[in-house]
Amino acid sequence: MKSLEIIKKSIKEINLQLKKKDKIVFDNDFQILGPKSSLDSLIIVNLFVAIEEKIKSSTGKEINLLNESFFEKGFKSKFTLGDLKRDLDKKLSKK
């Protein structure tokens, strides 16, 4: 399963739990973290856990998206869905 497909499925799953105004918009520029992010920390954690679970079930690989470098990058500027896709592509190609 490609990273883009994993992200899309995870967003759909998380959006089922959210009110219309809180839904994640699938767009490369949608900010997960940053000044224009509308997501609270619980939604972010749930999204990343859903992604990690889908990766494990489809590839058998265990990855950790919520690591120290993620928070350093995210809080210094912004972290978008496009950034998430690039990071996920790198992590999936390493293992």
SETIDREN-106100 format. One record per residue: x, y, z of N, C-alpha, C in turn; residue number from 0; residue in one letter. Coordinates in pm, whole numbers. Each point is the difference from the previous one (the first is absolute). Example, Ala and Ser with C-alpha at 12.3 -4.5 7.8 and 13.67 -1.06 7.14 Angstrom:
PT    n.x    n.y    n.z   ca.x   ca.y   ca.z    c.x    c.y    c.z zadren guke
PT   1319   -569    780    -89    119      0     90    120      0      0    A
PT    -35    105    -72     82    119      6    -77    109     73      1    S
This chain:
PT    n.x    n.y    n.z   ca.x   ca.y   ca.z    c.x    c.y    c.z zadren guke
PT     85   -118      0    -85    118      0     90    125      0      0    M
PT    -28     93    -86     80    122    -10    -34     96    112      1    K
PT     97     88     30    -19     94    111   -123     89    -21      2    S
PT    -23     43   -122   -115     86    -29   -132    -71     32      3    L
PT     -8   -126    -38   -120    -80     27    -19    -21    151      4    E
PT    109    -25     70     -5    -18    146    -51    127     67      5    I
PT     52    115    -42    -41    128     58   -148     26    -28      6    I
PT    -43    -22   -123   -141     23    -36    -94    -87     83      7    K
PT     32   -129     12    -84    -90     78     -4     40    147      8    K
PT    113     43     52      7     41    140    -81    127     24      9    S
PT      6     94    -92    -77    124     12   -150    -33     -3     10    I
PT    -40    -87    -92   -142    -39     -6    -45    -60    132     11    K
PT     83    -86     57    -33    -65    127    -13    103    113     12    E
PT     93     93      8     -3    102    105   -117     96    -22     13    I
PT    -26     37   -123   -110     93    -28   -137    -54     41     14    N
PT    -14   -132      3   -127    -59     45    -30     35    146     15    L
PT    105     30     75    -14     30    142    -16    149     28     16    Q
PT     18     84   -102      4    144     21   -125     71    -48     17    L
PT    -26    115     61   -107     88    -46     42     60   -134     18    K
PT    -96     46    -75     28     53   -134    106    109      2     19    K
PT     -8     90     97     94    113      6    142    -43     37     20    K
PT     16   -120     58    131    -47     44     65    -98    -97     21    D
PT    -68    -34   -108     50   -103    -91    133     40    -66     22    K
PT     80   -101    -25    129     19    -68    -27      4   -149     23    I
PT     52    101    -66    -16     16   -145    122    -61    -68     24    V
PT    -25    -93    -92    113    -62    -70     52     97   -105     25    F
PT    107     69     37     65    100    -84    144      7     45     26    D
PT     94      2    -92    143      3     36     34    116     93     27    N
PT    -71    111    -11     30    118     80    -74      5    133     28    D
PT    -85    -99     27    -73     -3    127    100    -14    114     29    F
PT     -7     93     95     97      1    111    -45    -93    112     30    Q
PT     87    -96     31    -21    -87    114     44     74    126     31    I
PT    116     60     -7     52     87    105     36    133    -63     32    L
PT    -14    105     73     37    131    -50   -106    103     31     33    G
PT     24    125    -41    -90    109     34   -141    -14    -58     34    P
PT    -15    -71   -110   -132    -14    -62    -64   -136     27     35    K
PT     59    -78     90    -54   -132     31   -125     14     87     36    S
PT   -101    -78    -35   -123      0     80    -12   -129     82     37    S
PT    103    -83     -4     -4   -129     67     50     11    144     38    L
PT    -71    -68     90     52     -5    136     93   -121     12     39    D
PT     71     -7    109    104   -102     15    -57   -142     -6     40    S
PT   -119    -21     51    -59   -134     -2    -29    -45   -143     41    L
PT    -48     89    -83    -27    -34   -141    132    -35    -70     42    I
PT    105     78     26    130    -25    -62     51   -138     41     43    I
PT     -6    -30    129     47   -130     48    -82   -112    -63     44    V
PT   -132     15     -3    -86   -102    -60     32    -22   -148     45    N
PT     26    107    -73     35    -11   -142    129    -79    -17     46    L
PT    101     36     79    129    -67    -14     -7   -146     44     47    F
PT    -76    -29    102    -17   -139     44    -71    -80   -109     48    V
PT   -102     57    -61    -71    -68   -109     95    -29   -116     49    A
PT     85     95    -34     98    -19   -108     97   -112     37     50    I
PT     54      5    122     95   -102     44    -63   -139      0     51    E
PT   -126    -11     42    -69   -129      1    -21    -53   -142     52    E
PT    -34     88    -93    -20    -43   -139    131    -46    -62     53    K
PT    108     66     33    131    -40    -51     36   -139     54     54    I
PT    -20    -18    130     33   -130     60    -84   -112    -59     55    K
PT   -130     24    -18    -86   -107    -52     27    -29   -148     56    S
PT     41    100    -77     21    -24   -143    143    -41    -35     57    S
PT     98     41     82    139    -30    -33     72    -82    107     58    T
PT    -55     -3    120     68    -68    110    106     86     66     59    G
PT     21    121    -52    103     90     52    -58     84    113     60    K
PT     81     21    103    -38     89    108     78    129    -14     61    E
PT    -72    110     -9     67    130     -6    -61     90    107     62    I
PT     76    102     37    -46     97    100      2    138    -65     63    N
PT   -116     53    -28     -9    132    -62     10    113    101     64    L
PT    -46    -25    121      1    104    103    128     -8     81     65    L
PT    108     43    -64    129      0     69     45    143     26     66    N
PT    115     14     61     50    131     40     18     94   -119     67    E
PT     51    -51   -111     25     86   -117   -131     53    -58     68    S
PT   -107    -81      8   -131     47    -48    -43    124     76     69    F
PT      9     -6    132    -44    112     82     91    122    -17     70    F
PT    130    -24    -16     93    112    -23    -34     72   -129     71    E
PT    -21    -75   -107    -34     59   -130   -136     68      5     72    K
PT    -97    -68     57   -137     48      1    -21    127     78     73    G
PT     66     12    113    -22    117     84     84    119    -42     74    F
PT    106    -22    -78     83    111    -46    -65     73   -117     75    K
PT    -76    -69    -81    -63     65   -115   -139    -58    -20     76    S
PT    -11    -90    -94   -128    -66    -25     30   -140    -53     77    K
PT    -97    -87     13     13   -136    -50   -130    -32    -72     78    F
PT      9    -27   -130   -118    -20    -84    -19   -147    -38     79    T
PT   -112    -30    -63    -20   -135    -51    105    -36   -104     80    L
PT     44     98    -77    108    -23    -97    129    -41     69     81    G
PT     31     67    113    118    -36     79    -14   -142     55     82    D
PT   -120    -33     47    -26   -133     53     23   -106   -107     83    L
PT    -48     24   -121     18    -95   -109    149    -20    -30     84    K
PT     76    109     -6    145    -11    -26     70    -79    111     85    R
PT    -34     31    125     61    -73    113    -36   -147     -5     86    D
PT   -125    -29    -29    -45   -139     -7     69    -75   -113     87    L
PT     14     65   -115     72    -61   -114    143    -38     40     88    D
PT     67     91     72    137    -26     45      6   -118     96     89    K
PT    -90     -1     97      1   -106    100    -33   -137    -61     90    K
PT    -93     -1    -95    -36   -127    -64    108    -52    -91     91    L
PT     77     89    -62    107    -45    -89    124    -46     76     92    S
PT     16     45    125    117    -40     82     -8   -143     47     93    K
PT   -119    -45     32    -11   -132     64    -28   -110    -97     94    K
